Amino acid sequence: MGNINDLMTKNVETCSLLDNVFEVAVKMKEWNVGAVPIVDNQKLVGMITDRDIVLRCIAEKHPASSKVEEIMSKRLITVTPDSTTQEAAKIMAKNQIRRLPVVEGDQLVGIVSLGDFAVDELTDDQAKVALTEISEPGQSEIQH
């Protein structure tokens, strides 16, 4: 069992509260990612996913020029770099999330995704368990 620091992506692309939904979507396409942490002066203040854009912006007929703050998830579930991979997998499964910001204090230092677990032989089983629980119907994925 390793630590998240060993698995996480450390060079994370972010957006700020100054970006609008259209700008975030363009950056998602450019960076080939489905989730972007939102930071304000290096402090993690939210996450926005491609699903958030579809459900909270497009499906609710908000313009693409909407502020990121209106669409992003503000209820943040995070881990620290010294969290174990097993702890992180359990958190992801319990909360039915596929990406987990890694913070020190309130500063974003990385991100770990379910895919990071799946490509690591030591955590592959943790990824399978987490994916099974994440995929279970039940909890609403829309959270502000």
N, CA, C and O of each residue as an XYZ file, in Angstrom:
576
protein
N       0.858     -1.173      0.000
C       0.000      0.000      0.000
C       0.904      1.235      0.000
O       1.732      1.404      0.894
N       0.737      2.097     -1.011
C       1.547      3.297     -1.126
C       0.784      4.537     -0.710
O      -0.361      4.480     -0.262
N       1.452      5.643     -0.873
C       0.832      6.934     -0.587
C       0.372      7.588     -1.880
O       0.874      7.282     -2.962
N      -0.573      8.476     -1.752
C      -1.103      9.215     -2.902
C       0.005      9.996     -3.602
O      -0.020     10.152     -4.822
N       0.970     10.482     -2.839
C       2.081     11.236     -3.423
C       2.771     10.446     -4.533
O       3.297     11.034     -5.478
N       2.772      9.119     -4.423
C       3.418      8.265     -5.420
C       2.587      8.122     -6.694
O       3.136      7.808     -7.750
N       1.283      8.344     -6.614
C       0.383      8.144     -7.761
C      -0.095      9.434     -8.414
O      -0.357      9.462     -9.616
N      -0.208     10.491     -7.635
C      -0.904     11.699     -8.103
C      -0.167     12.405     -9.237
O       1.052     12.316     -9.376
N      -0.951     13.102    -10.029
C      -0.410     14.008    -11.033
C      -0.100     15.301    -10.302
O      -0.973     15.885     -9.659
N       1.137     15.745    -10.402
C       1.557     16.918     -9.642
C       1.426     18.208    -10.426
O       1.231     19.274     -9.843
N       1.530     18.123    -11.720
C       1.448     19.320    -12.565
C       0.022     19.437    -13.094
O      -0.267     19.003    -14.209
N      -0.862     20.021    -12.298
C      -2.290     20.040    -12.600
C      -2.677     21.345    -13.287
O      -2.337     22.434    -12.826
N      -3.388     21.210    -14.387
C      -3.939     22.382    -15.066
C      -5.146     22.863    -14.274
O      -5.977     22.056    -13.857
N      -5.250     24.155    -14.067
C      -6.350     24.718    -13.290
C      -6.977     25.892    -14.028
O      -6.425     26.399    -15.005
N      -8.119     26.305    -13.551
C      -8.772     27.525    -14.002
C      -9.041     28.372    -12.763
O      -8.909     27.906    -11.632
N      -9.419     29.619    -13.002
C      -9.692     30.515    -11.879
C     -11.154     30.953    -11.922
O     -11.887     30.652    -12.864
N     -11.548     31.660    -10.892
C     -12.922     32.178    -10.830
C     -13.174     33.220    -11.918
O     -14.324     33.574    -12.176
N     -12.128     33.707    -12.548
C     -12.279     34.685    -13.628
C     -12.698     34.032    -14.942
O     -13.200     34.707    -15.841
N     -12.490     32.715    -15.053
C     -12.865     31.999    -16.276
C     -14.373     31.778    -16.321
O     -15.019     31.613    -15.287
N     -14.920     31.776    -17.528
C     -16.333     31.415    -17.658
C     -16.425     29.965    -18.143
O     -15.409     29.344    -18.456
N     -17.621     29.441    -18.200
C     -17.828     28.024    -18.530
C     -17.284     27.691    -19.918
O     -16.681     26.635    -20.107
N     -17.487     28.568    -20.874
C     -16.976     28.336    -22.222
C     -15.455     28.192    -22.198
O     -14.909     27.281    -22.819
N     -14.774     29.084    -21.485
C     -13.316     29.034    -21.409
C     -12.833     27.733    -20.769
O     -11.843     27.148    -21.208
N     -13.533     27.288    -19.735
C     -13.165     26.032    -19.082
C     -13.363     24.862    -20.046
O     -12.522     23.966    -20.115
N     -14.461     24.867    -20.781
C     -14.728     23.786    -21.740
C     -13.648     23.739    -22.823
O     -13.202     22.657    -23.206
N     -13.233     24.887    -23.309
C     -12.173     24.942    -24.324
C     -10.868     24.382    -23.739
O     -10.151     23.640    -24.410
N     -10.569     24.740    -22.494
C      -9.350     24.236    -21.853
C      -9.444     22.729    -21.630
O      -8.445     22.025    -21.772
N     -10.626     22.225    -21.283
C     -10.797     20.782    -21.129
C     -10.470     20.065    -22.433
O      -9.802     19.030    -22.432
N     -10.942     20.620    -23.536
C     -10.676     20.030    -24.844
C      -9.181     20.091    -25.155
O      -8.589     19.103    -25.589
N      -8.582     21.249    -24.932
C      -7.164     21.452    -25.209
C      -6.283     20.526    -24.374
O      -5.310     19.970    -24.883
N      -6.619     20.358    -23.092
C      -5.820     19.555    -22.174
C      -6.240     18.087    -22.170
O      -5.577     17.255    -21.551
N      -7.341     17.764    -22.859
C      -7.880     16.402    -22.907
C      -8.178     15.855    -21.503
O      -7.755     14.758    -21.138
N      -8.920     16.657    -20.733
C      -9.310     16.265    -19.373
C     -10.812     16.453    -19.206
O     -11.441     17.205    -19.951
N     -11.378     15.762    -18.223
C     -12.802     15.861    -17.962
C     -13.134     16.604    -16.681
O     -14.305     16.781    -16.343
N     -12.096     17.042    -15.964
C     -12.307     17.774    -14.716
C     -11.177     18.777    -14.530
O     -10.017     18.502    -14.839
N     -11.543     19.939    -14.021
C     -10.554     20.988    -13.803
C     -10.760     21.587    -12.415
O     -11.862     22.025    -12.085
N      -9.708     21.606    -11.605
C      -9.808     22.289    -10.316
C      -9.888     23.803    -10.536
O      -9.256     24.345    -11.442
N     -10.661     24.460     -9.705
C     -10.785     25.917     -9.761
C     -10.037     26.467     -8.551
O     -10.311     26.093     -7.411
N      -9.094     27.357     -8.817
C      -8.284     27.925     -7.740
C      -8.437     29.444     -7.711
O      -8.712     30.092     -8.720
N      -8.247     29.974     -6.512
C      -8.251     31.413     -6.295
C      -7.033     31.721     -5.437
O      -7.004     31.391     -4.252
N      -6.029     32.351     -6.031
C      -4.752     32.603     -5.343
C      -4.154     31.306     -4.787
O      -3.770     31.242     -3.619
N      -4.079     30.286     -5.627
C      -3.527     28.973     -5.295
C      -4.397     28.154     -4.338
O      -4.083     26.995     -4.066
N      -5.469     28.728     -3.833
C      -6.363     28.007     -2.921
C      -7.420     27.274     -3.750
O      -8.052     27.870     -4.623
N      -7.608     25.995     -3.478
C      -8.630     25.210     -4.163
C     -10.005     25.652     -3.673
O     -10.301     25.559     -2.482
N     -10.845     26.134     -4.588
C     -12.174     26.618     -4.207
C     -13.306     25.833     -4.859
O     -14.465     25.997     -4.478
N     -12.991     24.980     -5.839
C     -14.030     24.207     -6.508
C     -13.460     23.263     -7.538
O     -12.263     23.266     -7.825
N     -14.350     22.452     -8.090
C     -14.022     21.545     -9.194
C     -15.142     21.683    -10.211
O     -16.309     21.844     -9.855
N     -14.774     21.617    -11.469
C     -15.790     21.602    -12.516
C     -15.479     20.448    -13.460
O     -14.344     20.275    -13.905
N     -16.510     19.665    -13.754
C     -16.349     18.516    -14.640
C     -17.151     18.741    -15.915
O     -18.003     19.626    -15.994
N     -16.854     17.917    -16.900
C     -17.628     17.984    -18.133
C     -19.100     17.697    -17.837
O     -19.989     18.265    -18.472
N     -19.343     16.835    -16.894
C     -20.721     16.513    -16.493
C     -21.409     17.722    -15.850
O     -22.588     17.976    -16.096
N     -20.661     18.465    -15.023
C     -21.211     19.696    -14.436
C     -21.654     20.653    -15.529
O     -22.720     21.262    -15.439
N     -20.829     20.782    -16.565
C     -21.145     21.701    -17.658
C     -22.438     21.271    -18.351
O     -23.294     22.102    -18.654
N     -22.571     19.978    -18.595
C     -23.778     19.478    -19.267
C     -25.018     19.646    -18.391
O     -26.035     20.171    -18.844
N     -24.932     19.197    -17.129
C     -26.124     19.185    -16.274
C     -26.480     20.542    -15.671
O     -27.656     20.890    -15.571
N     -25.484     21.294    -15.278
C     -25.753     22.554    -14.568
C     -25.754     23.778    -15.465
O     -26.252     24.836    -15.082
N     -25.198     23.634    -16.653
C     -25.157     24.785    -17.557
C     -26.079     24.548    -18.756
O     -27.106     25.213    -18.894
N     -25.719     23.624    -19.600
C     -26.474     23.406    -20.837
C     -27.905     22.936    -20.564
O     -28.854     23.502    -21.105
N     -28.066     21.914    -19.736
C     -29.397     21.360    -19.478
C     -30.312     22.353    -18.759
O     -31.535     22.261    -18.864
N     -29.721     23.298    -18.031
C     -30.519     24.317    -17.351
C     -30.581     25.620    -18.138
O     -31.027     26.648    -17.629
N     -30.122     25.559    -19.398
C     -30.198     26.673    -20.350
C     -29.478     27.937    -19.877
O     -29.922     29.057    -20.131
N     -28.337     27.724    -19.171
C     -27.495     28.862    -18.813
C     -26.557     29.131    -19.986
O     -26.172     28.199    -20.692
N     -26.185     30.386    -20.202
C     -25.262     30.682    -21.305
C     -23.854     30.172    -21.005
O     -23.474     30.018    -19.844
N     -23.094     29.914    -22.049
C     -21.714     29.462    -21.894
C     -20.846     30.529    -21.234
O     -19.754     30.239    -20.744
N     -21.336     31.752    -21.225
C     -20.603     32.845    -20.582
C     -20.835     32.893    -19.071
O     -20.351     33.805    -18.401
N     -21.569     31.924    -18.531
C     -21.839     31.878    -17.092
C     -20.535     31.795    -16.309
O     -19.547     31.227    -16.775
N     -20.551     32.366    -15.128
C     -19.377     32.296    -14.264
C     -19.147     30.856    -13.825
O     -20.095     30.116    -13.560
N     -17.901     30.475    -13.751
C     -17.529     29.132    -13.302
C     -18.114     28.864    -11.921
O     -18.555     27.751    -11.633
N     -18.119     29.869    -11.081
C     -18.596     29.732     -9.703
C     -20.054     29.266     -9.640
O     -20.451     28.624     -8.668
N     -20.854     29.581    -10.665
C     -22.259     29.176    -10.691
C     -22.434     27.703    -11.046
O     -23.474     27.116    -10.749
N     -21.441     27.108    -11.669
C     -21.550     25.751    -12.200
C     -20.713     24.744    -11.406
O     -21.088     23.576    -11.303
N     -19.604     25.178    -10.854
C     -18.652     24.260    -10.222
C     -19.202     23.630     -8.950
O     -20.125     24.151     -8.324
N     -18.616     22.504     -8.588
C     -18.912     21.869     -7.308
C     -18.094     22.574     -6.242
O     -16.878     22.717     -6.368
N     -18.767     23.008     -5.199
C     -18.088     23.722     -4.120
C     -17.818     22.813     -2.933
O     -16.949     23.096     -2.109
N     -18.565     21.723     -2.850
C     -18.345     20.763     -1.772
C     -17.168     19.883     -2.181
O     -17.308     18.958     -2.980
N     -16.015     20.193     -1.618
C     -14.784     19.535     -2.035
C     -14.451     18.350     -1.139
O     -14.491     18.436      0.088
N     -14.128     17.268     -1.777
C     -13.663     16.076     -1.085
C     -12.214     15.912     -1.527
O     -11.937     15.765     -2.717
N     -11.299     15.937     -0.576
C      -9.882     15.944     -0.901
C      -9.120     14.926     -0.055
O      -9.645     14.362      0.905
N      -7.873     14.714     -0.444
C      -6.931     13.934      0.350
C      -5.624     14.710      0.407
O      -5.442     15.698     -0.305
N      -4.722     14.253      1.256
C      -3.394     14.850      1.346
C      -2.394     13.928      0.664
O      -2.690     12.755      0.440
N      -1.213     14.443      0.332
C      -0.221     13.588     -0.329
C       0.181     12.365      0.494
O       0.569     11.342     -0.071
N       0.093     12.459      1.819
C       0.486     11.322      2.645
C      -0.666     10.367      2.951
O      -0.483      9.400      3.690
N      -1.850     10.623      2.395
C      -2.958      9.677      2.515
C      -2.563      8.388      1.812
O      -1.836      8.418      0.819
N      -3.034      7.267      2.317
C      -2.728      6.002      1.649
C      -3.626      5.838      0.427
O      -4.696      6.440      0.334
N      -3.173      5.024     -0.488
C      -3.980      4.756     -1.678
C      -5.280      4.066     -1.295
O      -6.318      4.279     -1.923
N      -5.215      3.240     -0.263
C      -6.420      2.548      0.196
C      -7.433      3.547      0.750
O      -8.626      3.434      0.469
N      -6.972      4.524      1.535
C      -7.873      5.559      2.061
C      -8.521      6.332      0.914
O      -9.728      6.572      0.919
N      -7.711      6.716     -0.060
C      -8.226      7.489     -1.198
C      -9.249      6.686     -1.994
O     -10.287      7.221     -2.384
N      -8.969      5.415     -2.237
C      -9.913      4.570     -2.985
C     -11.236      4.454     -2.241
O     -12.301      4.486     -2.857
N     -11.172      4.319     -0.918
C     -12.401      4.241     -0.130
C     -13.193      5.540     -0.208
O     -14.419      5.518     -0.323
N     -12.497      6.669     -0.147
C     -13.162      7.981     -0.240
C     -13.837      8.130     -1.597
O     -14.970      8.603     -1.683
N     -13.138      7.727     -2.659
C     -13.699      7.827     -4.004
C     -14.939      6.945     -4.134
O     -15.947      7.365     -4.702
N     -14.864      5.736     -3.615
C     -15.998      4.811     -3.690
C     -17.177      5.328     -2.880
O     -18.308      5.349     -3.367
N     -16.916      5.744     -1.650
C     -17.986      6.221     -0.776
C     -18.716      7.428     -1.372
O     -19.938      7.535     -1.268
N     -17.966      8.323     -1.991
C     -18.547      9.558     -2.522
C     -18.872      9.487     -4.010
O     -19.323     10.468     -4.601
N     -18.641      8.328     -4.609
C     -18.906      8.084     -6.030
C     -18.261      9.147     -6.922
O     -18.919      9.755     -7.765
N     -16.962      9.354     -6.717
C     -16.209     10.308     -7.534
C     -15.012      9.617     -8.167
O     -14.462      8.665     -7.614
N     -14.624     10.103     -9.320
C     -13.545      9.484    -10.087
C     -12.235     10.259    -10.012
O     -11.187      9.754    -10.414
N     -12.296     11.483     -9.499
C     -11.096     12.317     -9.392
C     -11.069     12.951     -8.020
O     -12.104     13.358     -7.492
N      -9.885     13.034     -7.445
C      -9.749     13.508     -6.077
C      -8.604     14.525     -6.008
O      -7.448     14.171     -6.241
N      -8.918     15.781     -5.689
C      -7.844     16.774     -5.526
C      -6.977     16.418     -4.318
O      -7.462     15.900     -3.312
N      -5.703     16.706     -4.445
C      -4.750     16.465     -3.361
C      -4.300     17.834     -2.865
O      -3.821     18.662     -3.640
N      -4.459     18.058     -1.569
C      -4.166     19.370     -0.997
C      -3.242     19.272      0.208
O      -3.206     18.265      0.915
N      -2.507     20.338      0.414
C      -1.771     20.555      1.651
C      -2.344     21.843      2.215
O      -2.144     22.920      1.654
N      -3.060     21.727      3.332
C      -3.836     22.868      3.817
C      -4.968     23.087      2.836
O      -5.765     22.182      2.588
N      -5.042     24.291      2.271
C      -6.050     24.554      1.238
C      -5.406     24.754     -0.134
O      -6.065     25.205     -1.071
N      -4.120     24.421     -0.252
C      -3.377     24.586     -1.492
C      -3.420     23.303     -2.320
O      -3.119     22.223     -1.812
N      -3.788     23.423     -3.577
C      -3.810     22.281     -4.486
C      -2.375     21.879     -4.823
O      -1.587     22.711     -5.274
N      -2.033     20.608     -4.607
C      -0.688     20.126     -4.932
C      -0.711     18.981     -5.946
O       0.337     18.544     -6.421
N      -1.916     18.499     -6.274
C      -2.009     17.417     -7.240
C      -3.433     16.937     -7.387
O      -4.360     17.467     -6.775
N      -3.581     15.922     -8.211
C      -4.888     15.293     -8.392
C      -4.647     13.814     -8.662
O      -3.671     13.438     -9.311
N      -5.541     12.990     -8.159
C      -5.447     11.553     -8.414
C      -6.779     11.108     -9.001
O      -7.844     11.521     -8.540
N      -6.707     10.269    -10.014
C      -7.929      9.788    -10.659
C      -8.012      8.279    -10.519
O      -7.028      7.606    -10.211
N      -9.192      7.773    -10.750
C      -9.398      6.338    -10.714
C      -8.445      5.642    -11.688
O      -7.957      4.547    -11.410
N      -8.189      6.269    -12.806
C      -7.263      5.713    -13.792
C      -5.845      5.564    -13.261
O      -5.125      4.644    -13.650
N      -5.439      6.475    -12.362
C      -4.111      6.380    -11.761
C      -3.977      5.083    -10.960
O      -2.915      4.460    -10.947
N      -5.056      4.686    -10.297
C      -5.046      3.440     -9.532
C      -4.981      2.248    -10.481
O      -4.269      1.277    -10.225
N      -5.719      2.332    -11.561
C      -5.845      1.195    -12.472
C      -4.536      0.861    -13.175
O      -4.309     -0.303    -13.508
N      -3.666      1.841    -13.412
C      -2.416      1.567    -14.119
C      -1.296      1.159    -13.173
O      -0.215      0.780    -13.624
N      -1.536      1.232    -11.874
C      -0.545      0.828    -10.887
C      -0.900     -0.571    -10.398
O      -1.985     -0.782     -9.857
N      -0.003     -1.518    -10.581
C      -0.289     -2.912    -10.223
C      -0.659     -3.080     -8.756
O      -1.502     -3.912     -8.419
N      -0.032     -2.295     -7.881
C      -0.281     -2.443     -6.452
C      -1.659     -1.941     -6.035
O      -2.188     -2.353     -5.003
N      -2.233     -1.058     -6.832
C      -3.528     -0.492     -6.454
C      -4.644     -0.890     -7.403
O      -5.766     -0.399     -7.275
N      -4.356     -1.770     -8.351
C      -5.347     -2.171     -9.343
C      -6.608     -2.743     -8.698
O      -7.715     -2.435     -9.140
N      -6.464     -3.559     -7.676
C      -7.630     -4.127     -6.992
C      -8.443     -3.036     -6.301
O      -9.673     -3.092     -6.288
N      -7.758     -2.038     -5.725
C      -8.458     -0.920     -5.092
C      -9.283     -0.165     -6.139
O     -10.397      0.281     -5.862
N      -8.725     -0.031     -7.337
C      -9.441      0.646     -8.415
C     -10.696     -0.130     -8.799
O     -11.746      0.469     -9.033
N     -10.599     -1.448     -8.866
C     -11.759     -2.266     -9.229
C     -12.882     -2.113     -8.202
O     -14.050     -1.967     -8.563
N     -12.517     -2.147     -6.923
C     -13.519     -2.000     -5.869
C     -14.145     -0.611     -5.933
O     -15.366     -0.471     -5.860
N     -13.306      0.412     -6.069
C     -13.811      1.786     -6.128
C     -14.734      1.975     -7.329
O     -15.803      2.572     -7.198
N     -14.332      1.473     -8.501
C     -15.147      1.630     -9.702
C     -16.494      0.951     -9.545
O     -17.519      1.487     -9.967
N     -16.495     -0.218     -8.944
C     -17.753     -0.927     -8.712
C     -18.691     -0.087     -7.857
O     -19.877      0.037     -8.163
N     -18.157      0.489     -6.784
C     -18.991      1.289     -5.884
C     -19.369      2.630     -6.496
O     -20.472      3.126     -6.264
N     -18.465      3.225     -7.277
C     -18.771      4.493     -7.934
C     -19.899      4.306     -8.935
O     -20.752      5.180     -9.090
N     -19.900      3.173     -9.610
C     -20.874      2.907    -10.656
C     -22.235      2.497    -10.127
O     -23.198      2.438    -10.891
N     -22.336      2.211     -8.837
C     -23.616      1.837     -8.245
C     -24.576      3.008     -8.299
O     -24.201      4.122     -7.931
N     -25.813      2.788     -8.750
C     -26.793      3.878     -8.716
C     -27.150      4.204     -7.281
O     -27.039      3.362     -6.389
N     -27.575      5.422     -7.075
C     -27.995      5.768     -5.721
C     -27.842      7.241     -5.449
O     -28.789      8.016     -5.583
N     -26.633      7.625     -5.065
C     -26.416      9.005     -4.708
C     -26.539      9.913     -5.924
O     -26.147      9.546     -7.032
N     -27.073     11.069     -5.707
C     -27.121     12.069     -6.766
C     -25.727     12.619     -6.952
O     -25.046     12.944     -5.979
N     -25.299     12.725     -8.189
C     -23.954     13.226     -8.470
C     -23.932     14.747     -8.557
O     -22.858     15.343     -8.632
N     -25.080     15.372     -8.549
C     -25.094     16.823     -8.633
C     -24.980     17.389     -7.229
O     -25.881     17.243     -6.403
N     -23.861     18.032     -6.981
C     -23.604     18.606     -5.660
C     -23.055     20.003     -5.832
O     -22.166     20.229     -6.653
N     -23.570     20.927     -5.074
C     -23.018     22.286     -5.121
C     -22.226     22.544     -3.892
O     -21.673     23.632     -3.730
